[in-house]
């Protein structure tokens, strides 16, 4: 999740996240566990021009973010849809 100048700001109390990469990875893994396994995720992280980006600023590539999420999934022995409940 990114914040771009001129957009509605990321609200920490609403998301429970501070912009820390580790917290973001945990949030994504928690979400993936509950997501229908038939849904395909195409992107975990967006980008914006440097002059418009407010934050977060992580010195890691998009592929690095994806690898961090995959690594955390393995560490937690979990996967997309593990906690999914069909309605």
Backbone as CSV, one residue per row, in Angstrom:
resi,resn,N_x,N_y,N_z,CA_x,CA_y,CA_z,C_x,C_y,C_z
1,UNK,0.847,-1.159,0.000,0.000,0.000,0.000,0.901,1.233,0.000
2,UNK,0.609,2.159,-0.903,1.414,3.372,-0.984,0.533,4.593,-0.779
3,UNK,1.158,5.687,-0.409,0.470,6.962,-0.300,1.099,7.910,-1.309
4,UNK,0.255,8.512,-2.123,0.706,9.423,-3.170,0.249,10.824,-2.800
5,UNK,1.107,11.804,-3.041,0.769,13.194,-2.755,-0.556,13.567,-3.410
6,UNK,-1.426,14.203,-2.643,-2.719,14.619,-3.162,-3.800,13.567,-3.009
7,UNK,-3.453,12.380,-2.529,-4.447,11.332,-2.339,-4.861,11.267,-0.875
8,UNK,-5.907,10.517,-0.599,-6.322,10.334,0.787,-5.221,9.550,1.493
9,UNK,-4.713,10.034,2.615,-3.576,9.394,3.268,-3.929,8.047,3.897
10,UNK,-2.900,7.224,4.005,-3.010,5.932,4.652,-3.208,6.178,6.138
11,UNK,-4.258,5.660,6.715,-4.582,5.903,8.108,-4.165,4.718,8.969
12,UNK,-3.152,4.888,9.792,-2.650,3.807,10.623,-3.722,3.180,11.507
13,UNK,-4.566,3.955,12.207,-5.564,3.322,13.067,-6.519,2.411,12.307
14,UNK,-6.856,2.761,11.066,-7.785,1.943,10.290,-7.138,0.661,9.791
15,UNK,-5.881,0.699,9.395,-5.246,-0.482,8.828,-4.531,-1.309,9.879
16,UNK,-4.135,-0.677,10.966,-3.371,-1.374,11.986,-1.924,-1.553,11.584
17,UNK,-1.495,-0.925,10.507,-0.127,-1.064,10.031,0.580,0.279,10.064
18,UNK,1.893,0.244,10.209,2.660,1.481,10.325,3.427,1.844,9.063
19,UNK,3.439,0.982,8.066,4.239,1.209,6.879,5.537,0.430,6.917
20,UNK,5.760,-0.322,7.979,6.929,-1.178,8.113,6.772,-2.383,7.167
21,UNK,7.830,-2.734,6.446,7.759,-3.836,5.482,7.364,-5.145,6.150
22,UNK,7.928,-5.448,7.300,7.589,-6.687,7.996,6.119,-6.758,8.364
23,UNK,5.569,-5.634,8.829,4.146,-5.595,9.167,3.292,-5.752,7.918
24,UNK,3.734,-5.146,6.810,3.007,-5.277,5.549,2.980,-6.729,5.102
25,UNK,4.113,-7.402,5.177,4.188,-8.812,4.781,3.235,-9.647,5.640
26,UNK,3.223,-9.416,6.946,2.309,-10.152,7.835,0.852,-9.895,7.453
27,UNK,0.518,-8.642,7.159,-0.839,-8.284,6.762,-1.240,-9.007,5.473
28,UNK,-0.341,-9.045,4.495,-0.621,-9.718,3.234,-0.818,-11.213,3.462
29,UNK,0.037,-11.833,4.262,-0.090,-13.271,4.534,-1.408,-13.560,5.253
30,UNK,-1.766,-12.743,6.239,-3.052,-12.906,6.927,-4.207,-12.830,5.928
31,UNK,-4.126,-11.874,5.011,-5.163,-11.697,3.992,-5.210,-12.903,3.058
32,UNK,-4.044,-13.344,2.586,-3.999,-14.468,1.655,-4.595,-15.732,2.255
33,UNK,-4.374,-15.950,3.542,-4.932,-17.142,4.193,-6.458,-17.175,4.091
34,UNK,-7.085,-16.017,4.072,-8.541,-15.920,4.066,-9.130,-15.734,2.675
35,UNK,-8.269,-15.528,1.698,-8.713,-15.259,0.330,-9.062,-16.548,-0.404
36,UNK,-10.151,-16.506,-1.163,-10.550,-17.647,-1.981,-9.354,-18.109,-2.821
37,UNK,-9.002,-19.388,-2.749,-7.829,-19.864,-3.489,-7.988,-19.814,-5.006
38,UNK,-9.214,-19.604,-5.493,-9.436,-19.504,-6.939,-9.112,-18.115,-7.484
39,UNK,-8.905,-17.154,-6.598,-8.584,-15.785,-7.014,-7.084,-15.666,-7.258
40,UNK,-6.728,-15.083,-8.377,-5.320,-14.901,-8.732,-4.900,-13.473,-8.404
41,UNK,-3.838,-13.352,-7.608,-3.292,-12.040,-7.255,-2.260,-11.665,-8.323
42,UNK,-2.447,-10.499,-8.927,-1.518,-10.069,-9.960,-0.465,-9.109,-9.449
43,UNK,-0.755,-8.418,-8.339,0.194,-7.421,-7.856,0.044,-7.257,-6.344
44,UNK,1.150,-7.254,-5.639,1.148,-7.051,-4.192,1.522,-5.632,-3.807
45,UNK,2.116,-4.894,-4.735,2.660,-3.587,-4.394,2.638,-2.699,-5.623
46,UNK,2.184,-1.458,-5.457,2.177,-0.509,-6.555,3.373,0.419,-6.486
47,UNK,3.465,1.294,-7.450,4.555,2.264,-7.452,4.009,3.613,-7.904
48,UNK,4.767,4.639,-7.631,4.407,5.998,-8.018,5.690,6.749,-8.337
49,UNK,5.594,7.812,-9.136,6.784,8.627,-9.393,7.370,9.137,-8.073
50,UNK,8.680,9.179,-7.981,9.353,9.581,-6.738,8.867,10.920,-6.206
51,UNK,8.585,11.861,-7.102,8.163,13.187,-6.648,6.740,13.178,-6.069
52,UNK,5.977,12.124,-6.320,4.616,12.025,-5.788,4.501,11.059,-4.613
53,UNK,5.474,10.187,-4.445,5.413,9.169,-3.403,5.637,9.770,-2.026
54,UNK,4.665,9.568,-1.142,4.792,10.006,0.242,5.381,8.869,1.064
55,UNK,4.966,7.666,0.815,5.503,6.518,1.534,4.630,5.307,1.330
56,UNK,5.054,4.190,1.765,6.339,3.938,2.409,7.463,3.865,1.384
57,UNK,8.666,4.108,1.852,9.845,4.007,0.996,10.669,2.830,1.502
58,UNK,10.542,1.712,0.804,11.302,0.512,1.147,12.370,0.345,0.077
59,UNK,13.581,0.119,0.467,14.664,-0.088,-0.498,14.691,-1.559,-0.901
60,UNK,13.625,-1.968,-1.604,13.484,-3.349,-2.037,12.669,-3.344,-3.330
61,UNK,12.983,-4.232,-4.229,12.259,-4.312,-5.497,10.902,-4.979,-5.289
62,UNK,10.047,-4.859,-6.289,8.750,-5.551,-6.219,8.953,-7.051,-6.113
63,UNK,9.947,-7.563,-6.832,10.253,-8.997,-6.735,10.713,-9.347,-5.323
64,UNK,11.463,-8.449,-4.692,11.913,-8.671,-3.321,10.754,-8.722,-2.345
65,UNK,9.745,-7.892,-2.583,8.547,-7.908,-1.738,7.826,-9.236,-1.923
66,UNK,7.689,-9.655,-3.177,7.040,-10.942,-3.456,7.788,-12.078,-2.781
67,UNK,9.113,-12.058,-2.847,9.919,-13.107,-2.205,9.739,-13.080,-0.686
68,UNK,9.648,-11.893,-0.094,9.446,-11.786,1.355,8.096,-12.394,1.745
69,UNK,7.075,-12.168,0.930,5.756,-12.745,1.202,5.811,-14.261,1.057
70,UNK,6.426,-14.745,-0.008,6.543,-16.197,-0.217,7.331,-16.849,0.917
71,UNK,8.406,-16.216,1.345,9.222,-16.741,2.445,8.401,-16.828,3.733
72,UNK,7.600,-15.775,4.002,6.790,-15.767,5.226,5.684,-16.825,5.168
73,UNK,5.114,-17.033,3.991,4.130,-18.108,3.839,4.757,-19.457,4.208
74,UNK,5.972,-19.694,3.733,6.669,-20.953,4.052,6.987,-21.048,5.539
75,UNK,7.465,-19.943,6.126,7.799,-19.942,7.550,6.582,-20.247,8.420
76,UNK,5.435,-19.747,8.002,4.201,-19.972,8.761,3.486,-21.254,8.347
77,UNK,4.073,-21.972,7.375,3.479,-23.216,6.874,2.013,-22.986,6.500
78,UNK,1.792,-21.964,5.662,0.437,-21.598,5.275,0.386,-21.316,3.783
79,UNK,-0.807,-21.022,3.271,-1.003,-20.806,1.841,-2.289,-20.018,1.626
80,UNK,-2.450,-19.530,0.402,-3.654,-18.790,0.050,-4.862,-19.710,0.177
81,UNK,-5.849,-19.263,0.937,-7.090,-20.007,1.079,-7.128,-20.974,2.248
82,UNK,-6.043,-21.090,3.009,-6.013,-22.053,4.116,-7.158,-21.816,5.100
83,UNK,-7.492,-20.566,5.354,-8.569,-20.236,6.301,-9.842,-19.769,5.581
84,UNK,-9.899,-19.957,4.274,-11.046,-19.497,3.489,-12.294,-20.265,3.883
85,UNK,-13.379,-19.520,4.053,-14.675,-20.124,4.361,-15.659,-19.692,3.295
86,UNK,-16.161,-20.634,2.533,-17.140,-20.346,1.506,-18.460,-19.940,2.151
87,UNK,-19.133,-18.948,1.565,-20.400,-18.505,2.162,-21.591,-19.171,1.516
